[in-house]
Amino acid sequence: MANIPTEPIGSIPRPAYLQQAMQAYAKAEISSEDLARLFSQATRETIISLEGTGSPVISDGEQSKPSFATYPIHGALNLGAGGVTIPFEDGHTRQLPVLTSGPFRYRNFAVDYLREARKHTALPVKQAVISASAMSLLYPAAGIDSYPQSQFIADLLDQAESDIRKCLNEHAYNVQIDFTEARLALKLDPSQGLLRQFISLNNQVLDRFTADERSRIGIHTCPGGDHDSTHSADVPYSDLLPLFFQLNAGNFYLEYAGEKDKVAVLQSIRENMRPGQRVFLGVTDVLNPRIETPEEIRDLLLQAVEYIPLNQLGSTDDCGFSPFADDVSTAREIAFEKIRARVEGTKLASAKL
């Protein structure tokens, strides 16, 4: 029987008590110690539920991340309002902060989430980190006196490398770089200049690792997923993938279930993926509350094998289910059932092959 690997992307909707506690903490109604205790409780409960789905690889569900994008700088004092605004199709926006002074340093590293998760499971734990390209958007267009952009980039590369290396050294099963701004870059700049800049920056980080280390590093891309809305789903994969597969990583986690023209996506993957790269196709649509059946997922993977070599194929979810802490658009129970269907459907496909 073939073995198609399957992994989660990352975030799981937070339980209601944690949502309430985070709001209470923001109003200074509970202590940081109380919040930390509830973060640990939610992480433990999430991991137990993930194990219950049969998932062979675990994540912490990002229960204590304020967002997948800004966790490294959460609480930093040299940030201001008015950074890059990301518009979503339903009309809502997310806005990044802006760096007000140097030096640029991560205040929080992903290894802390990994350490907490490993307290609660004996299964392999993967860890998501944010891309250097996303963090590069913090530098203001007007510049910063006495802190040139070149120095900011040098500091950013060091911090991004450290974020990944700490996780690898702490025995993460693998590290997933969230590069969800890839398709957005093409929407903002159809000339591909911005995307090329982002890929170059991320490759400068990846090139600091050995080939063996890069085999444990992956890249995730999707058209965004927030409050059941996207920011760049209208950008075709055929525009993205020729450049995307130039990233020097071992694993690629691609949103797929939500795509309308799946054959075109598979054709583009076949044309652009390189030997030694494994593609984890998203087989659960995290923006749709309908729970896929294992048979549907099996059939998606059986079709994919017609285009992707079996030894280069894996399955995953389209995106995290709740990449921002305040996103409650997907029920927690639905997320776990979708993951269960992915695990079972992947087993069915493996047995068929």
Secondary structure, DSSP 8 states (H G I E B T S, - for coil): -----B---S-----HHHHHHHHHHHTTSS-HHHHHHHHHHHHHHHHHHHHHTT-SSB--TTTT-SBTTTGGGTT-SSEES---EEE-TTS-EEE--EE-SS----SS-THHHHHHHHTS-SS-B-EEEE-HHHHHTTS-TT--TT--HHHHHHHHHHHHHHHHHHHHHTT-S-EEEE-THHHHHHHH-TTSHHHHHHHHHHHHHHTTS-HHHHTTEEEEE-S--BTTB-SSTTS-HHHHHHHHTTS--SEEEE--TT-S-HHHHHHHHHHH--TT-EEEEE-S-TT--S---HHHHHHHHHHHTTTS-GGGEEEE-SS-S-SBTT--SS-HHHHHHHHHHHHHHHHHHHHH-
